[in-house]
Amino acid sequence: MTDQTKGLLLTFLGVMCIVPEALFVRVIDAPMLTLAFWKVTLVGMAIGAGLLLAQGTAPFRALSRAGWASAIYIGGVACAGVGFVLAVRLTSVANVVFILASLPVSAAIYSRVFLGEPISRRMFFTIAAVLAGLAVIAFGSGETENASRAGDLLALSISAIFAGALTAARHARAVSMVPAVALAYLLAGAVLLPVAQPLHMPAAELPQILLYAAFMAASAGLIALGPRYISSAEVGLLVLLESVLAPLLVWAVLGEDPGVYALIGGGIVVGALFLSNLIALSRRRRVVPPLPRH
């Protein structure tokens, strides 16, 4: 198996594991803060235990080398891990995943402001198209069942916060942020503990919450490994599958109609990002590496 095939397979499997998340949030019968607590706590424990067994404490100690970047990443991932559950409970699944798909736009802006990386003409057009798509989604929230502008705004906030976390990780790219995911989720669980009433989780829902946590832990590990073998453009193309498949899965299982505005706006967002990543990938493949000097 070539490195590219390995990277594509790992990332694809990671994306497939995350596709059912919104469905789990919809079908598990528990208060949203209780569900969020168990999600972040169980996933954090699973990732942390896996790292400790495989590599000991070295990955966690390495985070200190990243300084403020690791702190920002931990805070952003903690907010995103809880915020996704709340957003899915407040607005339609289609709106949440399509809005979260706009994350690369915020990441590009942050990278320009904080890391001094230029925004290409391709990215300018992508940003304009994504903003147009988000405007269509926001317009339709008042017309679509299960959708609300409050939930949409929360999803947009999560996208912006997580983009900031990824920008910080990019700044400290020499340090693996996988252990930071475990710490972030455990921190989020500790913050939620006083208000989440974790014992209010119905016993009948325990198998589903354990399966939910297993899917999320597997996704985190696989998506962290995939980019080691393939480019960010290839990762971006595969991650877009979640934006397409998650609302379709909820629609098929629960009959939650995304609404015409979400489909049009989401199509614009996903289409713009797909085309942008495809162009970036084609340009990367056209670059011929220079011959080594003798």
C-alpha positions as CSV (number, residue, x, y, z in Angstrom):
1,M,0.0,0.0,0.0
2,T,1.4,3.4,-1.0
3,D,1.5,6.3,1.5
4,Q,-1.1,8.1,-0.5
5,T,-3.5,5.1,-0.5
6,K,-2.8,4.7,3.2
7,G,-3.6,8.4,3.9
8,L,-6.7,8.4,1.8
9,L,-8.0,5.2,3.5
10,L,-7.3,6.4,7.0
11,T,-8.9,9.8,6.4
12,F,-11.9,8.3,4.6
13,L,-12.6,5.9,7.5
14,G,-12.2,8.8,10.0
15,V,-14.8,10.8,8.1
16,M,-17.2,7.8,7.9
17,C,-16.9,7.5,11.7
18,I,-17.9,11.1,12.2
19,V,-20.8,11.1,9.8
20,P,-23.3,9.5,12.3
21,E,-22.5,12.0,15.1
22,A,-25.5,14.2,14.4
23,L,-27.7,11.2,14.3
24,F,-26.4,10.0,17.7
25,V,-27.1,13.5,19.2
26,R,-30.7,13.4,17.8
27,V,-31.6,9.8,18.9
28,I,-30.0,9.6,22.4
29,D,-32.7,10.6,24.9
30,A,-30.8,12.7,27.4
31,P,-30.6,16.5,28.3
32,M,-28.1,18.2,25.9
33,L,-25.6,19.1,28.6
34,T,-25.7,15.6,30.0
35,L,-25.1,14.2,26.6
36,A,-22.3,16.7,25.9
37,F,-20.6,15.8,29.2
38,W,-20.6,12.1,28.5
39,K,-19.4,12.6,25.0
40,V,-16.4,14.7,25.8
41,T,-15.5,12.7,29.0
42,L,-15.6,9.3,27.4
43,V,-13.9,10.3,24.2
44,G,-11.2,12.2,26.1
45,M,-10.6,9.2,28.3
46,A,-10.4,6.8,25.3
47,I,-7.9,8.9,23.4
48,G,-5.9,9.6,26.5
49,A,-5.7,6.0,27.5
50,G,-4.8,4.9,24.0
51,L,-1.9,7.4,23.9
52,L,-0.7,6.4,27.4
53,L,-0.7,2.7,26.4
54,A,1.0,3.3,23.1
55,Q,3.5,6.0,23.8
56,G,3.5,6.8,27.6
57,T,3.5,10.4,28.8
58,A,5.9,11.7,26.1
59,P,3.1,13.1,23.8
60,F,1.6,15.0,26.7
61,R,4.9,16.4,27.8
62,A,5.7,17.5,24.3
63,L,2.7,19.9,24.3
64,S,4.6,22.2,26.6
65,R,6.9,23.0,23.7
66,A,4.0,24.5,21.8
67,G,3.3,27.0,24.6
68,W,0.4,29.3,24.0
69,A,-0.5,27.5,20.8
70,S,-1.4,24.3,22.6
71,A,-3.4,26.2,25.2
72,I,-5.5,27.9,22.4
73,Y,-5.9,24.5,20.7
74,I,-7.1,22.9,23.8
75,G,-9.6,25.7,24.5
76,G,-10.9,25.7,21.0
77,V,-11.4,21.9,20.8
78,A,-13.1,21.9,24.2
79,C,-15.6,24.5,23.0
80,A,-16.2,22.8,19.7
81,G,-16.7,19.4,21.3
82,V,-19.5,20.7,23.5
83,G,-20.8,23.2,21.0
84,F,-21.6,20.7,18.3
85,V,-24.0,18.8,20.6
86,L,-25.8,22.0,21.6
87,A,-26.0,23.3,18.0
88,V,-27.5,20.1,16.7
89,R,-30.2,20.3,19.5
90,L,-31.0,23.9,18.6
91,T,-31.1,23.9,14.8
92,S,-31.3,21.5,11.9
93,V,-28.5,19.0,11.2
94,A,-28.1,20.3,7.7
95,N,-27.6,23.8,8.9
96,V,-25.0,22.8,11.4
97,V,-22.9,20.7,9.1
98,F,-23.1,23.1,6.2
99,I,-22.1,26.1,8.4
100,L,-19.3,24.1,10.0
101,A,-18.0,23.3,6.5
102,S,-17.2,27.0,6.2
103,L,-14.3,26.5,8.7
104,P,-11.6,26.8,6.0
105,V,-12.7,30.4,5.3
106,S,-12.1,31.5,8.9
107,A,-8.9,29.5,9.0
108,A,-7.6,31.3,5.9
109,I,-8.4,34.7,7.5
110,Y,-6.8,33.8,10.8
111,S,-3.7,32.5,9.0
112,R,-3.4,35.8,7.1
113,V,-3.9,37.9,10.3
114,F,-1.8,35.9,12.8
115,L,0.7,33.9,10.7
116,G,1.2,36.4,7.8
117,E,0.2,33.8,5.2
118,P,-1.3,35.4,2.0
119,I,-4.8,34.8,0.8
120,S,-4.7,33.6,-2.8
121,R,-7.1,34.8,-5.4
122,R,-8.6,31.3,-5.4
123,M,-9.3,31.7,-1.7
124,F,-10.9,35.1,-2.2
125,F,-13.4,33.7,-4.6
126,T,-14.0,30.7,-2.3
127,I,-14.7,33.1,0.7
128,A,-17.1,35.1,-1.4
129,A,-19.0,32.0,-2.5
130,V,-19.1,30.5,1.0
131,L,-20.4,33.8,2.5
132,A,-23.2,33.8,-0.1
133,G,-24.1,30.2,0.8
134,L,-24.2,31.0,4.5
135,A,-26.5,34.0,3.8
136,V,-28.9,31.6,2.0
137,I,-28.9,29.2,4.9
138,A,-29.5,32.0,7.4
139,F,-32.3,33.4,5.3
140,G,-34.0,30.0,5.3
141,S,-33.7,29.3,9.0
142,G,-37.0,31.2,9.7
143,E,-38.8,29.1,7.1
144,T,-37.4,25.6,7.8
145,E,-38.7,23.2,10.4
146,N,-36.2,22.4,13.2
147,A,-34.0,25.3,12.1
148,S,-33.3,28.4,14.2
149,R,-31.0,31.4,13.8
150,A,-29.8,31.0,17.4
151,G,-28.5,27.5,16.6
152,D,-27.1,28.7,13.3
153,L,-25.2,31.5,15.1
154,L,-23.8,28.9,17.6
155,A,-22.7,26.7,14.7
156,L,-21.0,29.7,13.1
157,S,-19.3,30.5,16.4
158,I,-18.0,26.9,16.7
159,S,-16.6,27.1,13.2
160,A,-14.8,30.3,14.0
161,I,-13.4,29.0,17.3
162,F,-12.2,25.7,15.9
163,A,-10.6,27.5,13.0
164,G,-8.6,29.5,15.5
165,A,-7.6,26.2,17.2
166,L,-6.4,24.8,13.9
167,T,-4.5,28.0,13.2
168,A,-2.7,27.7,16.5
169,A,-1.9,24.0,15.7
170,R,-0.5,25.1,12.4
171,H,1.8,27.6,14.2
172,A,3.1,24.7,16.3
173,R,3.1,22.1,13.5
174,A,6.2,20.3,14.9
175,V,4.2,19.1,17.9
176,S,1.4,16.5,17.6
177,M,-1.9,17.9,18.9
178,V,-3.6,14.5,19.4
179,P,-2.9,14.5,23.1
180,A,-4.3,18.0,23.3
181,V,-7.6,16.6,22.0
182,A,-7.8,14.3,25.0
183,L,-6.9,17.1,27.4
184,A,-9.4,19.4,25.8
185,Y,-12.3,16.9,26.1
186,L,-11.4,16.1,29.7
187,L,-11.2,19.8,30.5
188,A,-14.6,20.3,28.9
189,G,-16.1,17.4,30.9
190,A,-14.7,18.9,34.2
191,V,-16.3,22.3,33.4
192,L,-19.6,20.7,32.6
193,L,-19.7,18.4,35.6
194,P,-21.4,20.9,38.0
195,V,-24.2,21.7,35.6
196,A,-24.6,18.6,33.4
197,Q,-26.2,16.2,36.0
198,P,-24.4,13.2,34.4
199,L,-26.3,10.7,36.5
200,H,-29.5,11.8,34.7
201,M,-28.4,9.8,31.6
202,P,-31.1,7.0,31.3
203,A,-29.6,3.6,31.7
204,A,-31.3,2.4,28.5
205,E,-29.2,5.0,26.6
206,L,-25.9,3.6,27.9
207,P,-25.1,1.3,24.9
208,Q,-25.8,4.2,22.5
209,I,-23.6,6.7,24.3
210,L,-20.8,4.1,24.5
211,L,-21.1,3.5,20.7
212,Y,-21.2,7.2,20.1
213,A,-18.0,7.7,22.1
214,A,-16.3,4.8,20.3
215,F,-17.1,6.3,16.9
216,M,-15.8,9.8,17.9
217,A,-12.6,8.4,19.4
218,A,-11.9,6.3,16.3
219,S,-12.6,9.3,14.1
220,A,-10.2,11.5,16.0
221,G,-7.4,9.0,15.8
222,L,-7.9,8.2,12.1
223,I,-8.2,11.8,11.0
224,A,-5.1,12.7,13.0
225,L,-3.1,10.0,11.2
226,G,-4.4,10.6,7.6
227,P,-2.7,14.0,7.0
228,R,0.7,12.5,7.7
229,Y,0.5,10.8,4.3
230,I,-1.6,13.1,2.1
231,S,-2.0,16.8,1.4
232,S,-4.3,19.1,3.1
233,A,-6.3,19.6,-0.1
234,E,-6.9,15.8,-0.3
235,V,-8.0,15.8,3.4
236,G,-10.3,18.8,2.7
237,L,-12.0,17.0,-0.1
238,L,-12.6,13.9,2.0
239,V,-13.9,15.9,5.0
240,L,-16.5,17.5,2.8
241,L,-18.2,14.0,2.6
242,E,-19.4,14.5,6.2
243,S,-21.2,17.7,5.2
244,V,-23.0,15.8,2.5
245,L,-23.7,12.5,4.2
246,A,-24.6,13.6,7.7
247,P,-27.8,15.5,6.8
248,L,-28.8,12.7,4.3
249,L,-28.4,10.1,7.0
250,V,-30.6,12.0,9.5
251,W,-33.1,12.7,6.7
252,A,-33.2,9.0,5.8
253,V,-33.4,7.7,9.4
254,L,-35.5,10.4,11.1
255,G,-37.2,12.1,8.2
256,E,-35.7,15.5,9.0
257,D,-36.1,17.5,5.8
258,P,-33.2,19.9,5.5
259,G,-35.3,22.4,3.6
260,V,-34.7,23.9,0.2
261,Y,-32.7,26.9,1.5
262,A,-30.3,24.7,3.5
263,L,-29.8,22.5,0.4
264,I,-29.2,25.5,-1.9
265,G,-26.9,27.3,0.6
266,G,-25.2,24.1,1.6
267,G,-24.7,23.2,-2.0
268,I,-23.0,26.6,-2.6
269,V,-20.7,26.2,0.4
270,V,-19.7,22.6,-0.2
271,G,-19.4,23.2,-4.0
272,A,-17.2,26.2,-3.5
273,L,-14.9,24.4,-1.1
274,F,-14.8,21.2,-3.2
275,L,-13.8,23.2,-6.3
276,S,-11.2,25.2,-4.3
277,N,-9.6,22.0,-2.9
278,L,-9.7,20.4,-6.3
279,I,-7.9,23.3,-7.9
280,A,-5.3,23.3,-5.1
281,L,-4.8,19.6,-5.5
282,S,-4.4,19.8,-9.3
283,R,-1.9,22.6,-9.0
284,R,0.1,20.6,-6.4
285,R,0.3,17.6,-8.8
286,R,1.4,19.8,-11.7
287,V,4.5,20.9,-9.7
288,V,7.5,18.9,-10.8
289,P,10.1,18.6,-8.1
290,P,13.6,19.8,-9.0
291,L,16.3,17.3,-9.8
292,P,18.8,16.7,-7.0
293,R,22.2,18.4,-7.4
294,H,25.2,16.2,-7.6
